Amino acid sequence: MASIQKIKSRRAPPASFALATPRLTVVVDDREFDVESIEAASKIFAAARDRHGMGASGTPTPRILRNGIPYGYISYNGRVWLGAPSDWSPDAFPIYDPTGELA
C-alpha cells in the first residue's frame, strides 16, 4: 500500500485545479476587463472615475463577473457589493470597502 500512496502523491493536479482561483471580470457598458481581485477592481474603477470626473449620475455602474457569472458591482464610492444594484438595502454590507472603515 505504501507504494500506491507514493504514486498517488506524484500525480499532476487535476485539470480543475487551475480553476481554484476564480476569474474576475469587470464589465462597464460593453467593455470587459480582467482583474486580479475585488480590491484591484475597486482601485481601477476609482482611478477611471477620478480621471474622467463625470460625477455619480454620469458614471456607469461596473458589474463584476466571477467565472462569467454575475457576482457583484462597484458603487461610485468604490465599495464592492454582492448582487445587483437593485439588491441593495440599508442593511447591506459591502464585501470590500476601499476606506477600510467598515472592515
Secondary structure, 3 states (H helix, E strand, C coil): CHHHHHHHHCCCCCHHHHHHCCCEEEEECCEEEEECCHHHHHHHHHHHHHHHCCCHHHCCCCEEEECCEEEEEECCCCCEEECCHHHCCCCCCCCECCCCCCC
